[in-house]
Amino acid sequence: MKEQLDTIISDLKAIMGRDAPESANASETVVGSPSYAIIGTGMMGREHIRAILQLKQARIVGIFDEDAGSVKRALREFTQSGHEAPAVYTDLDDLTDDKRVDAILICTPNFTHRQVFDAIKHTGRPVFLEKPMATTLEDAIYLAEASLSYPSSILLGMQYRYKSQYQLALDAINNGDLGSVKMISLCEYRPAFLPKVKEWNKFAVYSGGTLVEKCCHYFDLMNRIAASLPARVFASGGRALNFKDFSYNGQSSDIDDHALVIVEYENGVRGQFTLNMFSEELYEGLTVSGNRGTLRAEERASFKPGRRSSSKITVEVPGHAAYDGFDCTFPEAIESGGHYGSTLFEHVRFAKRVQGQQSDGASCAEGLWAIITAWIAQESIRTNTVVDVRETLARLGLDPFSEGLIPDINQRQTSDETNP
Ligand SMILES: NC(=O)c1ccc[n+]([C@@H]2O[C@H](COP(=O)([O-])OP(=O)(O)OC[C@H]3O[C@@H](n4cnc5c(N)ncnc54)[C@H](O)[C@@H]3O)[C@@H](O)[C@H]2O)c1
């Protein structure tokens, strides 16, 4: 497992260092690299800008944002790192008319994703769409269905799967190291939601609700590990402390800050997720048990400047090389590359898609089912009942079960017989 981590790191370092010797100009990109345009240059759009500039696999030729402050802050990213400033489009038509653009990144707030995609889809160019793909199940299904006939790849911004501990955990689980997975336990402890432009993340109508907005990452991981579809969900949650007196433009904040979610999967796997958003520091934990043993992965991090993250993984399977656990924190040059390095790995996947190659970046079907799991959990909180997924979707007149909308869930052998 340690060797695997070394390979992951050295492969990324090779890309970061490719054709760009120490003496090269910071703006030097690999010859023939594709050109990107970015819509939405707020906090996440700028993280993408930094990652793309750091990787040098693509150049950013243009940006568009409705907010002058966001544009200014984005341009600063280019000047501060010695890169040529991109064009600043005055509207989306300007961007879609720019013949240089090979791929488009949508990094606007959740409630705008469908509308922005509709405005650019006639280009047919590869798209990177931030998570969650939508705020409603209807819009998520609409986008997932649109992706099936879209002429290029659409990759979703579910980059947590590339955090060090999760890359290793997913590989170990898919290799069958734990045998047949039976139980999954995930948790996130962190401080409250950060400030946003026009504070869209304080309102469920704009974010989709806390479990959709923030936690689709964890339901994506849980769904992948369970390798099945959620069947029943029970959740309890609410707002204990955060934003109780917060209002913006006369609207009071209505988002939850803690939750406990239990998911029963169609194949019998049981999962649980704990969210707490009134912690001082960040902590993520994953425990997965199969018929051969248990894997534990964790990450400690901080929003406070100058504090590095640290990750650890342990595989309690007799004879396993990681039985006693080891520190799997990425080296600083990678870890500093956004969300503890995961954003860099996500861009390597996106660059491959843009070049017409396959990559294991999140698909719209995976994004859709992450949202369905999260949305059903919120429905369980609202109704204080166990919610049956198929019954509820049928009652709402929604059908996310057709071909192409169900993620590839048969990625590994899960039978007890093959992994005694
Ligand atoms: N993958 C992750 O881990 C992660 C982390 C944070 C945010 N996000 C996602 O990234 C997206 C953006 O979040 P953020 O944190 O950058 O928010 P933000 O408020 O910091 O930035 C959003 C930007 O979009 C701009 N904008 C809004 N509507 C627009 C439109 N129609 N056209 C052009 N620009 C528009 C705003 O002016 C703002 O500058 C959200 O979907 C969010 O959920 C993902």
Ligand as a Chemical Component Dictionary entry (heavy atoms), coordinates in Angstrom:
data_LIG
# 
_chem_comp.id                   LIG 
_chem_comp.type                 NON-POLYMER 
_chem_comp.pdbx_formal_charge   0 
_chem_comp.three_letter_code    LIG 
# 
loop_
_chem_comp_atom.comp_id 
_chem_comp_atom.atom_id 
_chem_comp_atom.alt_atom_id 
_chem_comp_atom.type_symbol 
_chem_comp_atom.charge 
_chem_comp_atom.model_Cartn_x 
_chem_comp_atom.model_Cartn_y 
_chem_comp_atom.model_Cartn_z 
_chem_comp_atom.pdbx_ordinal 
LIG N1  N1  N 0  -15.783 20.214 -4.847  1  
LIG C1  C1  C 0  -15.725 20.829 -3.689  2  
LIG O1  O1  O 0  -15.163 20.335 -2.721  3  
LIG C2  C2  C 0  -16.375 22.173 -3.557  4  
LIG C3  C3  C 0  -15.988 23.053 -2.539  5  
LIG C4  C4  C 0  -16.601 24.295 -2.489  6  
LIG C5  C5  C 0  -17.563 24.632 -3.416  7  
LIG N2  N2  N 1  -17.925 23.745 -4.366  8  
LIG C6  C6  C 0  -18.968 24.056 -5.356  9  
LIG O2  O2  O 0  -18.465 25.034 -6.254  10 
LIG C7  C7  C 0  -19.527 25.892 -6.672  11 
LIG C8  C8  C 0  -19.149 27.324 -6.354  12 
LIG O3  O3  O 0  -18.966 27.443 -4.970  13 
LIG P1  P1  P 0  -18.018 28.561 -4.351  14 
LIG O4  O4  O 0  -17.622 28.073 -3.030  15 
LIG O5  O5  O -1 -16.969 28.939 -5.319  16 
LIG O6  O6  O 0  -19.053 29.758 -4.200  17 
LIG P2  P2  P 0  -18.722 31.334 -4.270  18 
LIG O7  O7  O 0  -19.940 32.035 -3.811  19 
LIG O8  O8  O 0  -17.436 31.603 -3.594  20 
LIG O9  O9  O 0  -18.499 31.582 -5.842  21 
LIG C9  C9  C 0  -19.524 31.430 -6.778  22 
LIG C10 C10 C 0  -19.267 32.453 -7.894  23 
LIG O10 O10 O 0  -20.202 32.230 -8.947  24 
LIG C11 C11 C 0  -20.620 33.513 -9.429  25 
LIG N3  N3  N 0  -21.902 33.357 -10.113 26 
LIG C12 C12 C 0  -23.131 33.146 -9.573  27 
LIG N4  N4  N 0  -24.041 32.966 -10.551 28 
LIG C13 C13 C 0  -23.368 33.067 -11.725 29 
LIG C14 C14 C 0  -23.760 32.960 -13.079 30 
LIG N5  N5  N 0  -25.028 32.658 -13.433 31 
LIG N6  N6  N 0  -22.808 33.144 -14.037 32 
LIG C15 C15 C 0  -21.522 33.435 -13.695 33 
LIG N7  N7  N 0  -21.100 33.542 -12.414 34 
LIG C16 C16 C 0  -22.008 33.351 -11.446 35 
LIG C17 C17 C 0  -20.676 34.370 -8.182  36 
LIG O11 O11 O 0  -20.635 35.731 -8.507  37 
LIG C18 C18 C 0  -19.450 33.881 -7.432  38 
LIG O12 O12 O 0  -18.293 34.631 -7.775  39 
LIG C19 C19 C 0  -20.771 25.390 -5.929  40 
LIG O13 O13 O 0  -21.495 24.498 -6.736  41 
LIG C20 C20 C 0  -20.203 24.666 -4.743  42 
LIG O14 O14 O 0  -21.045 23.663 -4.196  43 
LIG C21 C21 C 0  -17.330 22.538 -4.462  44 
# 
loop_
_chem_comp_bond.comp_id 
_chem_comp_bond.atom_id_1 
_chem_comp_bond.atom_id_2 
_chem_comp_bond.value_order 
_chem_comp_bond.pdbx_ordinal 
LIG N1  C1  SING 1  
LIG C1  O1  DOUB 2  
LIG C1  C2  SING 3  
LIG C2  C3  SING 4  
LIG C2  C21 DOUB 5  
LIG C3  C4  DOUB 6  
LIG C4  C5  SING 7  
LIG C5  N2  DOUB 8  
LIG N2  C6  SING 9  
LIG N2  C21 SING 10 
LIG C6  O2  SING 11 
LIG C6  C20 SING 12 
LIG O2  C7  SING 13 
LIG C7  C8  SING 14 
LIG C7  C19 SING 15 
LIG C8  O3  SING 16 
LIG O3  P1  SING 17 
LIG P1  O4  DOUB 18 
LIG P1  O5  SING 19 
LIG P1  O6  SING 20 
LIG O6  P2  SING 21 
LIG P2  O7  DOUB 22 
LIG P2  O8  SING 23 
LIG P2  O9  SING 24 
LIG O9  C9  SING 25 
LIG C9  C10 SING 26 
LIG C10 O10 SING 27 
LIG C10 C18 SING 28 
LIG O10 C11 SING 29 
LIG C11 N3  SING 30 
LIG C11 C17 SING 31 
LIG N3  C12 SING 32 
LIG N3  C16 SING 33 
LIG C12 N4  DOUB 34 
LIG N4  C13 SING 35 
LIG C13 C14 SING 36 
LIG C13 C16 DOUB 37 
LIG C14 N5  SING 38 
LIG C14 N6  DOUB 39 
LIG N6  C15 SING 40 
LIG C15 N7  DOUB 41 
LIG N7  C16 SING 42 
LIG C17 O11 SING 43 
LIG C17 C18 SING 44 
LIG C18 O12 SING 45 
LIG C19 O13 SING 46 
LIG C19 C20 SING 47 
LIG C20 O14 SING 48 
# 
